[in-house]
Amino acid sequence: MADPNLGQTIASSWEAVVGTKPEDNITDDYYVLRTFEKGGTLPLSGGRTVNGPIEYALNASVAAYGDTDTISTTRTDVFDEFQYTWAEYAGTAVISELEKAKNAGEGQKFALLPAKLENLRSSLRSKINTDLLGTVSGKGMLGFQDIIAVAPGTGTVGGINRANFSFWRNQYTTGTQTTSAYDNLRAAMRTNYNSCSNGMAGAHPTNSVTTQTVFEAYEGLLIANERFTKKGTGQGAFDTLAFKGAELAFDADCLSAALYFYNPKFIKLAYKKGRWFRGRAPVVPANQTVDIFLVDCMCALISGNCRRLGIVHTIT
């Protein structure tokens, strides 16, 4: 495909420019990735896979008994472990000696190499966020659609077959309308939120993400509020929303007609220490006058308590 307009060499090396770097016309706000980066990452030193212990049953020997009754000594298995597979992501930025020469001196609009590296970083973030909200494909990691599934009674997640073990299934609620658009949305969200919570005093979902369409539908169901901050100035809507204690946002990569409830305490983005957006020293091929910069990541989306995660799906 041809470069848009004049191409990157001309665009970066002309007589005059407004601004110090290219205007970003492609990058979205990666909400889910940001929530993990703010407190939901798990740095690990290594390992063939990402494993962790789980407690999945109560001790079956506990019972009421009489004076001389025999108390059960049958051993009950109550612990096991999950196992997730690492995924690797990488990309390269290439700059030639000719590009560096044309981008030098007084004609430089912006520094081409830092801009290329920033674009590479944004491209990696875009791919990781897409996979976080997607489903496993090829060599990528598991995503929300796998761990917080529309059909949680099927499939294997973290090495555990959900068809055989109900404790490993996420919460799910349908949000299909009855008579008018989105008339069941808030009720479905309430049920799903409460199902993800561990009672009134337990940990509740802290985040909720959906599509822009559903986000705006939810906003439209709220009671209209207006604020007047000074004479002649009013605010007829709010930039951020919440449902109970969960921040509500939208992400362009979210599954259509779906809304997820989650808490980074129960779902985390694990990464290999030293390999989170690791930049390597440039490589100079023997047969080309170029520098090749490689940036890579090694990570996995994991959960040790899937029943504390939920999805409202088929929202109409």
N, C-alpha and C positions, 0 to 999 in steps of 0.2 A: 504494500500500500504506500502511496506517495505521502511525504510529509505534509501536514497541513500548511497552507500558505507558503512561506519562504523557506521553511526548513530550519533546523536548529542552529546550523553554523551561521547563517545570515541573521537569524533572530537574536543571536547572542553577540554579534559583532558588527554593529552598524554605527551611524554617526551620533545618534542621540537616543535616549530612552527615558521613559517616565517610570520611576521605581528602581529598585536595586536587584530584583530577582523576578523570574517569570511569574505571572499571575496564575494561580492554581485553578484550572477549569475542570478538574476531574475528581479530586479527592472528596470523599464523603466524611462525615463525622462517625468514626468507628466507636459507637457507644459501648458495645459489649466488650471490645478489647480494652477500652479505657477503664471499665469497671474492674476488670481483672488486674490491670496495671496499678490501680489505686489501692488494692488490698486483697486481690484474689489470686496472686501468683504463688507458686511453690518451687523455690530453687532446690534442685537436687544435684548431688555430686556425681551421680552416674547410675549404672545398673542396666542390665539387659532389657528389662521392662520396668514399668512403674507399678510397684506392688504396695498394698497396704492392708492392714488387718480390719476385719469387720466383725461385729457381734450381731447375730441374726436370729437368735432364739432365746427363750427363757428356760430355766432349769426345770425339767419335767418331773423331778423328784419331789418338788414342793407340794404338800397336801395337808389337809387337816387329818389328825389321827387320834385314836383312843389310847387308853392307858398302856396297854401291852401290844398294840398293833406294831407290825413290822414296817419300818420306814424304808422306802425304796433306796437301794444303793446302785441302781442302774446309771451308768455314766451317760450324760447327755452332751452331745456335741453342740456347742453354742458359738464357736468362732470359726472363721475361715478368712480368706483374703481375696481382694480383687487384683486384677492384672491388666494394665493398659500398655499398648505398644507405642513406642516413640514414633514421631514423624519428623522429617527434616525438610526445611525450606531454605532455598538459596536463590540468589540472583546476582547478576553482574552488571557493572557499568564500564563501558569501554570509551576511552578517549584517545584519539590519534595525535601524533606529533603535528600534523597539519592543522587539526582543530585547535591545539594549544597555541600554535603560532598565530593563527587568525584571531584568537581570543585574547591576545596580549596587547599591551599598549593603550594608547588613548582611545582607540575605537571600541574598547570593551564595554558592552552594556552591563553585563553581569559576569561573574566568575563561572565559567561553564562547568568545571569539574565539581565544585561544591553543589551546584544545582543538580547535576546528574546524580550525585550521591544521595542528595535529599529526595530526588524522585525515586531512586531505588529503595530507600527506606520507606517511603509512602507506598510503593508498590508491594513491598513485603507485608506491611501492615494491612493493606487492602486484602491480600490473599489470605492472611491468617484470620482476619475478621470474617471473611466470607466462609472459611472452613469452620470457624467456631459456631456459626449459625446454620451451617449446612449439614450434610450427611457424608459419611466417609466415602471417599472416592479415590481409587488408585492407591497411591502411597501417602495420602493425606491422613490427618488425625480424625478421630470421632468428633462429631459436632452436636449441637443442641438437638438436632433432629434424630440423633441416635440415642442420646442419654435421656432427653426429655421428649419421649416419642409420642406420636399420635396414637400408636398401637403399642402400649407398654407391656402387653402380655406376650409379646413375641420378640425373638431376636436374642442375641448374646451381647452383653455389655460388660466390659471389664472381666471377661472370662466366665461370667455367670449367666446361665440360661434363664431368661425371664419367664419362659413358659413353665418352668419347674419350680421357681422360687418367687412367690408373690411379694416378698419383702423388698425385692430389688426393682420393683416397678414404680415409675413416677406417677404423680397425680395427673388426671386428665378430666376435662370437662368440656362439653360442647356448648358453643355460644350461638347456635342457630336461632334465627328469629322465629317468633310464633305468628305475629300478625304484621308488625311494622319493623323496619330496619333497626337492628341493634336493641330491640326491646328486651332481650335476655342477657345483654352483655354484662351489666353490672352484677346481676344475680350470679352469673357464671363465674365472674371474677371473684366474687365474695366466697363462693363455695370452694373454688380452687385455692385461694389464698389460705382459707381456714384449714383445708386438707393438708397443705404444705406445712402448716404450723404445728408445733409439738405442744398442743394445749395452749391455754391462755398465758402461762408463764414461760413457755419455751421460746426458742428462736423462731422468728417469723421471716418470711421473704423480705429482703431489703431492696430488691430491684425487680423491675418488670420492663420487658421490652416487647414491642410490637411493630407493626407497619405504620407508616404515616396515615394511611386510610383509617385504620382502627383507632389510632391515637386521636385523630380529629373527631371520629365518631364518639369516643368516650368524652372528649372535651365538650362536644355538643350536648351530651346528656346532663352535664353539670348545671347547677343553678347559676344563672348569669350574675357576675359580680363586676362592679365598677369601683375604681378607686380614684380619688381626686387628690393629687399630691401638692398642687398649688393652683392658684387662680388661673382658670382657662386651660388646665391640663388634666386630662383624665386617662385612665387605663381601663380598657374594656375586656382584657383577657390577661392570661398569665403565661410566662415563658416556660415554666416547669410545672409538672403535675405530679400527683401522687395518688395511690390507692391504699387506704389504711396507712401502714408504715412503709410501704414500698414506693420508691421513686419510679415514676412511669416515664418512659422515653420511647422514641422510635429509632429504628435502624434500617437503612436501605437494604441490608442483607437478610432481614428477618423473613421467615416463611410466611407466604401469603395467608391472610385470614387467620392468623395465629397470634397468641399473646403468651409470653413465658413469664412465670414467677420463679425467682431463684435468689439464693443467698450465697455469696462467695465462700462462706464457711463450709458449704456442702458441695460445691463444684469449683474446681480450681484449674488454673492453667499452669501445669508443671513445666519446668524448663531445665535444661542442663546448665549448670553453672558455667559461665564463660562462653556460652553459646546462645545468648539472647541478643540478636542483632550484632553478631560478631563481625567486625570488619577485618579482612586480612590484608597483608601487605600486597601492593600491586605486583602483578606478574607481567613481565615483558617477553612476549613470544620471540623465538629465534628468527622467525620469518616474517614478522610484521612490525611496523613502527607504531605500536599502540601500547597503552597501559591498560591492564584489565584488573578491576577492583571487584572482589567477591565479598558479599555479606551473606551470612547464613544464620539459621535458627534451628534448635532442636527442642521440640516441645510436645505436649500431649494434654488434651482436655480430659480431666478425670473427676469422678465422683465416688465418694465412699458411702453415700446415703441418698440414693436416688429418690426415695419416697418423700423427701423434703423439697423436691423440685416439681414444678407443675406446668401444664400447658392448657390454655383454653383454645380450642381449635374449631374450625368450620364456623368462624364468626361471620354472621350476615345481619 
